[in-house]
Amino acid sequence: MKNLLSRITINSTICLGKPTIRAKRYPVENMLELLASRMTIDGLLADYEDLEKEDFLACIDYAAKLYQNNRIYKAAS
């Protein structure tokens, strides 16, 4: 299986340098928000016909790698 993270690209001229899917104008953070809102990958594939299942899996993998490197904790209330 091809390395999923190779699908995530960062280019300063696309989406203000935010990580995107395959240099397209689909920021990883937006796709993660959609997945977090309970949209399914199949539903997203229907809405974004130029993306592939592996693109969404790459977004999840990217987020997991960020978490591993930058621990995220709940803010004190």
VOPAGU-2260 file (C-alpha; in pm, 1 decimal, decimal comma):
REM VOPAGU-2260
SITE   aa  ch    i         X         Y         Z
SITE  MET   A    0       0,0       0,0       0,0
SITE  LYS   A    1     131,2     341,0     -94,9
SITE  ASN   A    2     223,0     570,6     192,4
SITE  LEU   A    3     -97,6     760,2     272,0
SITE  LEU   A    4      86,7    1067,1     395,9
SITE  SER   A    5     227,1    1126,8      47,0
SITE  ARG   A    6    -127,1    1237,2     -45,9
SITE  ILE   A    7    -102,7    1532,4     194,2
SITE  THR   A    8      80,6    1828,1      44,7
SITE  ILE   A    9     180,6    2171,2     168,1
SITE  ASN   A   10     229,0    2449,4     -83,9
SITE  SER   A   11     246,9    2815,2      20,3
SITE  THR   A   12      46,4    2916,8    -288,0
SITE  ILE   A   13    -247,0    2682,5    -215,8
SITE  CYS   A   14    -489,3    2751,4      71,3
SITE  LEU   A   15    -238,5    2982,5     242,5
SITE  GLY   A   16       4,2    2696,9     295,0
SITE  LYS   A   17    -236,6    2475,4     488,1
SITE  PRO   A   18    -200,6    2100,2     438,0
SITE  THR   A   19    -424,2    1992,1     149,7
SITE  ILE   A   20    -513,4    1673,2     -31,6
SITE  ARG   A   21    -291,4    1611,2    -336,0
SITE  ALA   A   22    -226,4    1984,6    -394,8
SITE  LYS   A   23    -596,8    2040,3    -451,4
SITE  ARG   A   24    -788,6    2310,1    -270,1
SITE  TYR   A   25    -922,8    2070,9      -8,1
SITE  PRO   A   26    -765,3    2154,5     328,7
SITE  VAL   A   27    -710,1    1856,4     555,3
SITE  GLU   A   28    -870,5    2040,7     846,0
SITE  ASN   A   29   -1195,7    2088,2     651,1
SITE  MET   A   30   -1213,0    1721,7     559,4
SITE  LEU   A   31   -1149,5    1623,7     922,8
SITE  GLU   A   32   -1427,7    1857,4    1036,3
SITE  LEU   A   33   -1665,9    1691,2     792,7
SITE  LEU   A   34   -1567,5    1346,8     918,0
SITE  ALA   A   35   -1608,0    1465,4    1277,8
SITE  SER   A   36   -1958,2    1587,3    1193,6
SITE  ARG   A   37   -2044,7    1221,7    1122,0
SITE  MET   A   38   -2029,2    1239,0     745,0
SITE  THR   A   39   -1916,3     905,1     613,5
SITE  ILE   A   40   -1631,7     856,9     372,0
SITE  ASP   A   41   -1884,5     721,3     121,3
SITE  GLY   A   42   -2093,3    1036,0     163,5
SITE  LEU   A   43   -1788,7    1255,6     115,0
SITE  LEU   A   44   -1688,1    1060,3    -194,6
SITE  ALA   A   45   -2030,8    1135,6    -341,5
SITE  ASP   A   46   -1983,9    1508,1    -268,7
SITE  TYR   A   47   -1618,0    1527,3    -375,8
SITE  GLU   A   48   -1601,4    1312,6    -686,9
SITE  ASP   A   49   -1239,1    1402,4    -762,1
SITE  LEU   A   50   -1120,6    1256,9    -429,1
SITE  GLU   A   51   -1056,7     894,9    -335,8
SITE  LYS   A   52   -1112,0     692,5     -20,0
SITE  GLU   A   53    -736,8     695,1      44,0
SITE  ASP   A   54    -742,4    1077,2      51,6
SITE  PHE   A   55    -972,7    1073,9     354,2
SITE  LEU   A   56    -772,5     797,6     518,4
SITE  ALA   A   57    -463,2    1011,8     461,6
SITE  CYS   A   58    -630,7    1303,0     643,0
SITE  ILE   A   59    -701,2    1078,7     941,1
SITE  ASP   A   60    -345,8     944,2     935,2
SITE  TYR   A   61    -207,7    1299,4     915,9
SITE  ALA   A   62    -411,6    1403,1    1220,5
SITE  ALA   A   63    -292,1    1095,1    1410,3
SITE  LYS   A   64      70,5    1179,3    1332,5
SITE  LEU   A   65      18,7    1537,9    1450,3
SITE  TYR   A   66    -130,2    1410,8    1772,8
SITE  GLN   A   67     165,6    1180,3    1828,4
SITE  ASN   A   68     407,2    1470,8    1788,2
SITE  ASN   A   69     206,5    1746,7    1957,1
SITE  ARG   A   70       8,3    1619,0    2248,7
SITE  ILE   A   71    -332,8    1784,5    2264,0
SITE  TYR   A   72    -494,8    1831,4    2602,5
SITE  LYS   A   73    -828,4    1970,8    2709,3
SITE  ALA   A   74    -804,4    2331,2    2819,5
SITE  ALA   A   75    -871,1    2394,4    3187,8
SITE  SER   A   76   -1214,0    2542,0    3250,0
